[in-house]
Structure formats: structure tokens, C-alpha cells
């Protein structure tokens, strides 16, 4: 949820929401499937801002969404994604799509490393220095 200014009273309503189509919609807590898109989130765990944009760590989709400018409306789509090749993928350590092959198997099919510098596995947070020049992330490394 986003407040256009710091709340000054208890229970102050947010101005708009990101990751959902409205304030009254949310995926059931029992569902383990949520189709990724540029305008939805599945278990967001961290929010940080840059000099002009916003980053949200989307744990459930194994990605970090980036808005180049601070969104100003409900369900605004993100501009970029880190950890996935596109906005509709969510595979943990999506190496076939993001990493170079490191050889071939006995049948001549490409094989991939378990992870590379472009993949994420349940990212926990993304922090910006506020200027857009430095980004730090923490993710679980799957073995």
C-alpha cells in the first residue's frame, strides 16, 4: 500500500495499492500458485526507493520489480524485472533462460549451472543507496 504522505493518525487509509487490482482483492493464503505479471506481487517482502523509482522484492515470484518512477496509481505495472527473463516467469534460479550453458549432456542437450549472477531464489530484500547508483540484494541460494 502507498501513502502519498506520511500518515498523521492511526488507521489512515492508503492512497493506492501496488501488486493487486484494488484494496479488496488478494490471493487466498492457501494458494501456492499466482501467475506473475508486471502489475502483481506474490509475497512481497521488501520495498525501497531510488532517487526517482521504486523496487519491490517479490519473494513468491523469485524476482525484484523496478519502477523507473514512483508509481501513482493502483496496480501500476513495473518497468523492469531482476531475476527473471520477463515479467511472466517465476522459476527459482531460472538458469536455462538467464545463464550461459556450461556444457552438454550425453545426448548433446545443453546443461546449465544451478545458478548464475542473473538468477534469484526467494529474494529477501533489495536496498538502494537512494541515488540509483548502488543496489544490494540478498537471496537464498538453493543447493
BALO-362316 format. One record per residue: residue number from 1; y, z negated, x of N, C-alpha, C in turn; residue in one letter. Coordinates in steps of 0.2 Angstrom, whole numbers, plus 2048, in hexadecimal, padded with zeros to 3 digits. Example, Ala and Ser with C-alpha at 12.3 -4.5 7.8 and 13.67 -1.06 7.14 Angstrom:
   marfi   nnorth   nup   neast   canorth   caup   caeast   cnorth   cup   ceast   tike
       1      7E4   7D9     842       7EA    7D9      83E      7F0   7D9     842      a
       2      7F5   7DD     840       7FB    7DC      844      800   7D9     840      s
END
This chain:
   marfi   nnorth   nup   neast   canorth   caup   caeast   cnorth   cup   ceast   tike
       1      7FA   800     804       800    800      800      806   800     804      x
       2      80C   803     802       812    804      806      818   801     802      x
       3      81B   7FD     805       822    7FA      803      827   7FE     806      x
       4      82C   800     803       832    804      806      836   7FF     80A      x
       5      836   7F8     808       839    7F3      80C      835   7ED     80C      x
       6      836   7E9     810       833    7E2      811      833   7DE     80A      x
       7      82E   7DC     807       82E    7D9      801      832   7D2     802      x
       8      836   7D0     7FD       83A    7CA      7FD      838   7C5     7F8      x
       9      832   7C6     7F5       82F    7C1      7F0      828   7C2     7F0      x
      10      825   7BD     7EE       81D    7BD      7ED      81B   7C2     7E7      x
      11      816   7C5     7E9       813    7CA      7E3      817   7D0     7E2      x
      12      81C   7D2     7E7       820    7D8      7E6      81B   7DE     7E6      x
      13      81C   7E3     7E2       818    7E9      7E1      819   7EE     7E7      x
      14      814   7F1     7E9       816    7F6      7EE      819   7FC     7EB      x
      15      81C   801     7EF       81F    807      7EC      81B   80C     7EB      x
      16      816   80D     7F0       811    812      7EF      80B   810     7F3      x
      17      805   814     7F3       7FF    813      7F6      7FC   819     7F9      x
      18      7F9   818     7FF       7F6    81D      803      7EE   81C     803      x
      19      7EB   822     803       7E4    822      803      7E0   821     7FC      x
      20      7E4   821     7F7       7E2    821      7F0      7E7   825     7EC      x
      21      7E4   828     7E6       7E9    82C      7E2      7EE   828     7DE      x
      22      7ED   821     7DD       7F1    81D      7D9      7F0   816     7DB      x
      23      7F3   811     7D8       7F2    80A      7D9      7EC   807     7D6      x
      24      7E9   80B     7D1       7E4    809      7CD      7DD   80C     7CE      x
      25      7DD   80F     7D4       7D6    813      7D5      7D4   810     7DC      x
      26      7CE   80F     7DD       7CB    80D      7E3      7C3   80E     7E2      x
      27      7C0   810     7E8       7B9    811      7E7      7B5   80B     7E6      x
      28      7B0   80B     7E3       7AC    805      7E1      7AA   802     7E8      x
      29      7AA   7FB     7E9       7A8    7F8      7EF      7A1   7F9     7F1      x
      30      79D   7FB     7EC       796    7FC      7ED      794   803     7EF      x
      31      799   807     7EF       798    80E      7F1      798   80F     7F9      x
      32      794   812     7FC       794    813      803      796   81B     805      x
      33      798   81E     800       799    825      801      7A0   827     7FE      x
      34      7A5   829     802       7AB    82B      800      7AD   832     803      x
      35      7AE   837     800       7B0    83E      803      7B6   83D     806      x
      36      7B6   83F     80D       7BD    83E      811      7C1   844     80F      x
      37      7C8   843     80F       7CD    848      80E      7D3   845     811      x
      38      7D8   84A     812       7DE    848      815      7E2   842     811      x
      39      7E1   841     80B       7E5    83C      807      7E1   837     805      x
      40      7DB   835     808       7D7    82F      806      7D5   82B     80C      x
      41      7D3   825     80B       7D1    820      810      7CB   81D     80D      x
      42      7C6   81B     812       7C0    817      810      7C0   811     815      x
      43      7C2   80C     813       7C2    806      817      7C7   806     81C      x
      44      7CD   807     81B       7D3    807      820      7D3   800     823      x
      45      7D4   7FF     829       7D4    7F9      82C      7DA   7F8     831      x
      46      7DE   7FD     832       7E4    7FC      836      7EA   801     834      x
      47      7F0   7FE     835       7F6    803      833      7FB   801     839      x
      48      7FD   807     83C       803    806      841      807   80C     840      x
      49      80D   80B     843       812    810      842      814   813     849      x
      50      817   819     849       81A    81C      850      821   81C     84E      x
      51      825   820     853       82C    820      852      82E   823     84B      x
      52      829   828     849       82B    82B      842      825   82C     83E      x
      53      81F   82A     840       819    82B      83C      815   825     83B      x
      54      80F   826     838       80A    821      836      803   822     838      x
      55      7FF   81D     83A       7F8    81E      83C      7F4   819     838      x
      56      7EF   81B     835       7EA    817      831      7E3   818     834      x
      57      7E0   812     836       7D9    812      838      7D5   812     832      x
      58      7D1   817     831       7CC    818      82C      7C5   817     82E      x
      59      7C3   810     82E       7BD    80E      830      7B7   812     82D      x
      60      7B7   813     826       7B1    816      823      7B0   81D     824      x
      61      7B6   820     826       7B5    828      828      7B5   829     82F      x
      62      7B5   824     833       7B4    825      83B      7BA   829     83D      x
      63      7C0   827     83B       7C6    82B      83D      7CD   827     83D      x
      64      7D2   82A     840       7D8    828      83F      7DD   82D     83C      x
      65      7E0   82C     837       7E5    831      834      7EC   830     836      x
      66      7EF   835     838       7F6    835      83A      7FB   839     835      x
      67      800   835     833       805    839      830      80B   83A     835      x
      68      80E   840     835       813    841      83A      81A   83E     838      x
      69      81A   83D     832       820    839      82F      81D   833     82A      x
      70      821   82E     829       81F    829      825      81E   82C     81E      x
      71      818   82B     81B       817    82E      814      81C   82B     80F      x
      72      81E   82E     80A       823    82C      805      820   82C     7FE      x
      73      81A   82E     7FD       817    82E      7F6      810   82D     7F6      x
      74      80D   82B     7F1       806    829      7F0      802   82F     7F2      x
      75      7FC   82D     7F5       7F7    832      7F7      7FA   838     7FC      x
      76      7FF   836     7FF       801    83B      804      7FC   83D     809      x
      77      7FA   844     80A       7F5    845      80F      7F8   844     816      x
      78      7F3   843     81A       7F4    842      822      7F5   849     825      x
      79      7F8   849     82A       7FA    84F      82E      7F4   851     833      x
      80      7F2   84B     836       7ED    84C      83C      7E7   847     83B      x
      81      7E2   848     83E       7DC    844      83E      7D9   843     846      x
      82      7D8   83D     848       7D4    83C      84E      7CD   839     84D      x
      83      7C9   83C     850       7C2    83A      850      7BD   83E     84B      x
      84      7C0   843     848       7BD    848      844      7C0   84F     845      x
      85      7BC   854     844       7BE    85B      846      7C3   85D     840      x
      86      7C3   85A     83A       7C7    85C      834      7C7   856     830      x
      87      7CB   857     82A       7CC    852      826      7C7   850     821      x
      88      7C2   854     821       7BC    854      81C      7B5   851     81F      x
      89      7B6   850     826       7B0    84D      829      7B0   846     82B      x
      90      7AB   842     82B       7AB    83B      82C      7A5   839     831      x
      91      7A1   83D     834       79C    83B      838      79D   836     83E      x
      92      79A   831     83E       79B    82D      844      799   830     84A      x
      93      79E   830     84F       79D    833      856      79A   83B     854      x
      94      79F   83F     851       79D    845      84F      79D   84A     855      x
      95      798   849     85A       798    84D      860      797   854     85F      x
      96      792   856     85B       791    85E      85A      798   861     859      x
      97      79C   85E     855       7A3    862      853      7A8   860     858      x
      98      7A8   85B     85C       7AE    859      860      7AC   859     868      x
      99      7A6   859     86A       7A4    858      871      7A1   85F     874      x
     100      7A2   860     87A       79F    865      87D      797   864     87E      x
     101      793   869     87D       78C    868      87E      78B   866     885      x
     102      786   862     886       784    860      88D      77D   863     88F      x
     103      77B   868     88C       775    86B      88E      771   86E     888      x
     104      76B   870     889       767    873      883      760   86F     883      x
     105      75D   86F     87D       757    86C      87C      751   871     87E      x
     106      74B   86F     87D       745    873      87F      745   87A     87B      x
     107      748   87A     875       748    880      871      74F   884     872      x
     108      753   882     877       759    885      878      75F   883     874      x
     109      75E   87E     870       764    87C      86B      768   877     86F      x
     110      76F   878     86E       774    873      872      772   86C     870      x
     111      773   868     875       773    861      874      77A   85E     876      x
     112      77C   858     873       782    855      874      782   84E     876      x
     113      787   84C     87A       787    845      87C      787   840     876      x
     114      785   83A     876       786    835      870      78D   834     86E      x
     115      792   835     872       799    835      871      79D   838     876      x
     116      7A4   839     875       7A8    83C      87A      7AF   839     878      x
     117      7B4   83B     87C       7BB    839      87B      7BE   83B     874      x
     118      7BB   83F     871       7BE    842      86A      7BB   83E     864      x
     119      7B6   83B     865       7B2    838      85F      7B4   830     85E      x
     120      7B2   82E     858       7B3    827      856      7AD   824     853      x
     121      7AC   81E     854       7A7    81B      850      7AA   814     84D      x
     122      7AB   814     847       7AE    80F      843      7B4   80C     847      x
     123      7B9   810     847       7BF    80D      84B      7C2   807     848      x
     124      7C4   802     84C       7C7    7FC      849      7CF   7FC     848      x
     125      7D2   7FF     84D       7D9    7FF      84D      7DC   805     851      x
     126      7E2   806     850       7E6    80B      854      7ED   808     854      x
     127      7F0   807     85A       7F6    804      85B      7FB   809     85F      x
     128      801   809     85D       806    80E      860      80B   809     863      x
     129      80E   80C     868       814    808      86C      81A   809     868      x
     130      81A   80D     862       820    80D      85E      824   813     85F      x
     131      823   817     865       827    81C      867      823   823     866      x
     132      81C   822     865       818    828      865      815   82B     86B      x
     133      817   827     871       814    829      877      80E   826     87A      x
     134      80C   820     876       806    81D      878      802   81B     872      x
     135      7FB   81C     872       7F7    81A      86D      7F1   817     870      x
     136      7EF   811     86D       7E9    80E      86F      7E4   80D     869      x
     137      7DE   80E     86B       7D9    80D      865      7D3   809     867      x
     138      7D0   806     863       7CA    803      864      7C5   805     85F      x
     139      7BF   807     861       7B9    809      85D      7B3   806     85F      x
     140      7AE   805     85B       7A8    803      85D      7A4   809     860      x
     141      7A1   807     865       79D    80D      869      796   80C     867      x
     142      793   811     863       78C    811      861      788   813     867      x
     143      782   810     868       77E    811      86D      778   815     86A      x
END
